[in-house]
Amino acid sequence: MEITIRAVAANEFLSLHKLNSRWMGIALNEQADAILALQFRVLVENFRDSCFVTEVEGKVIGLLIGFAAQADEETCYIHALAIAPEYRRCGIGRMLVNTFCNNMVRRGRKSVSLVTWPENPGSRSFYDAAGFRPVVSGKPIRIHGIEASRDYYGKGRHMVVYTKKL
Ligand SMILES: CC(C)(COP(=O)(O)OP(=O)(O)OC[C@H]1O[C@@H](n2cnc3c(N)ncnc32)[C@H](O)[C@@H]1OP(=O)(O)O)[C@@H](O)C(=O)NCCC(=O)NCCS
């Protein structure tokens, strides 16, 4: 199986948003779908040289949406990472994260961060294996044996913040 990797094109935002929602397993109502599509459009159009897809025989099977931070010139952020279920545990997530991190090192970035859900043990294991470490932003809350950041996205929306030195 030959896997290729490339930066995304601006006109891919909608198909990538749909793949991301499907691979994340999230069912969206019309309003939430529109908001996330808008978010993907803004990110892909403005940061497409740091957003990557993997392909097999021309078919997209993995995506990473990330960008260099503007407020802090030393950091960068991974907004979305998702792999087609049938291609998981083949090293594709690792390939995308490494490609993004190498790209950011070339831009002088010294650390990378992201957030995930406490209830997503697969992604937590993935980021642990990739050398990320959880940090608490604001007040802590212990969920599923891990220190999460309390109310990170608003009341009751606790998240795990991960960071890694590049
Ligand atoms: C999390 C995700 C991106 C991982 O991608 P992947 O391509 O399957 O990961 P890799 O094959 O590169 O895994 C690298 C290592 O991470 C760890 N890992 C990855 N997925 C794991 C899982 N589900 N359970 C335990 N460990 C896991 C393993 O150590 C793995 O190495 P190994 O397969 O040699 O044991 C993928 O499962 C996914 O798309 N999940 C749904 C979307 C999601 O949760 N995204 C993250 C949201 S922030």
The ligand as a Gaussian input file, in Angstrom:
#p B3LYP/6-31G(d) Opt

LIG

0 1
 C       -6.367000       8.889000      17.005000
 C       -6.055000       8.573000      15.534000
 C       -5.820000       9.885000      14.781000
 C       -4.759000       7.727000      15.490000
 O       -4.368000       7.554000      14.144000
 P       -3.693000       6.192000      13.635000
 O       -3.229000       6.401000      12.238000
 O       -4.605000       5.059000      13.864000
 O       -2.445000       6.087000      14.626000
 P       -1.024000       5.375000      14.348000
 O       -1.248000       4.122000      13.576000
 O       -0.087000       6.364000      13.771000
 O       -0.617000       5.007000      15.852000
 C        0.656000       5.286000      16.405000
 C        0.684000       4.732000      17.807000
 O       -0.281000       5.404000      18.639000
 C       -0.882000       4.477000      19.554000
 N       -2.303000       4.331000      19.218000
 C       -2.957000       4.796000      18.131000
 N       -4.274000       4.506000      18.202000
 C       -4.466000       3.831000      19.346000
 C       -5.619000       3.274000      19.972000
 N       -6.846000       3.343000      19.422000
 N       -5.459000       2.638000      21.154000
 C       -4.238000       2.557000      21.734000
 N       -3.098000       3.078000      21.193000
 C       -3.213000       3.717000      20.015000
 C       -0.132000       3.169000      19.362000
 O        0.993000       3.190000      20.232000
 C        0.313000       3.278000      17.919000
 O        1.440000       2.479000      17.615000
 P        1.238000       0.893000      17.280000
 O        0.064000       0.777000      16.337000
 O        2.542000       0.512000      16.669000
 O        0.951000       0.249000      18.604000
 C       -7.189000       7.734000      14.872000
 O       -7.502000       6.641000      15.717000
 C       -8.469000       8.516000      14.609000
 O       -8.628000       9.106000      13.542000
 N       -9.404000       8.506000      15.584000
 C      -10.697000       9.203000      15.441000
 C      -10.503000      10.702000      15.399000
 C       -9.802000      11.220000      16.645000
 O      -10.084000      10.787000      17.755000
 N       -8.887000      12.192000      16.411000
 C       -8.166000      12.857000      17.470000
 C       -9.027000      13.935000      17.985000
 S       -8.106000      15.161000      18.807000

